[in-house]
Amino acid sequence: MKTICAEAFAEVVGMSPQAARKAFRRASEGHAWRGEVLPVVAVPGQKGGNGGTVWALDLDRCSPTLRAKLDAAGGR
């Protein structure tokens, strides 16, 4: 499984790392980001702020549209 962290995703799509972490957290709750489903997975062995979960984007499960955006911006 290929994943990217919120910080790398933020750099590729042009948003702040904080906004990307929020998008990943909301995606874990079933919310879309800009009309895209973000297939996020919990990163084992890591904890976020206040004991929260650290999320990463599962590139293998991304839609072809989102993968194309990430590829075009050099995300892979």
N, C-alpha and C positions, 0 to 999 in steps of 0.2 A: 504494500500500500504506500503510495506516494502522498505526502502531506506537505502543506506549507503553513507556517505559523501566521498569526494575525499581523505581526509586524511586516513580514514579507508581502502578505496580501495587501496591506495598507500602502506600501510603497508602489506596488504594481498598479493599483487602481486609483491612486492619488487621494488618499484619505489619511487621517491621523491614526496612529496605532490604537488610541483609545476608542475611536469610532469603529475600527475593525474588530476590536475585542468585544465591543457591545453588539455588533452585527453577528459575530460568531455565537455569543451567548443567546441572543434572540433566535438565531437559527436553531440552536439546540432545543428551543422551546416551540419550534414549528413555524416561526415567522420567516417570510421571504425577505430578501435584500434586493432592492431595485428590481423586483419582479422575478428574481432568480432564487431557486432553492439552493442554499449552501449546505452541502453534506459535511457536517462537522463531526469530529470524533474527539473524545477526551484523550488528552495526552497522559499516559500513565506515569506515575512517579513525580508529577509536578503539581504544584498548587499555586493558584492565583492569589490575588489580594483577599484578605479576610478569609483565608482558607478555601477559596473558591476553586473551581475547575479551570484548567487551562485547555483551550480548544484549539484544534488545527483543522484546516480544510482538507478533506480527502479528495485529491485530484482525480483519482480513478472513478469516482462516482459523480463528478461534476457533469452538468449538461454540456453537450457539444458547443453551445453558444458561449457559455462561461469559459470553457476550456480554450476556445478560439480567442476570447478577449485576453486571457492570461498569457497565451502563447504569443499573441501579437505584441503584448507589452513586455515580453521577456520573462514571464513568470515561471518558466519551466527550464 
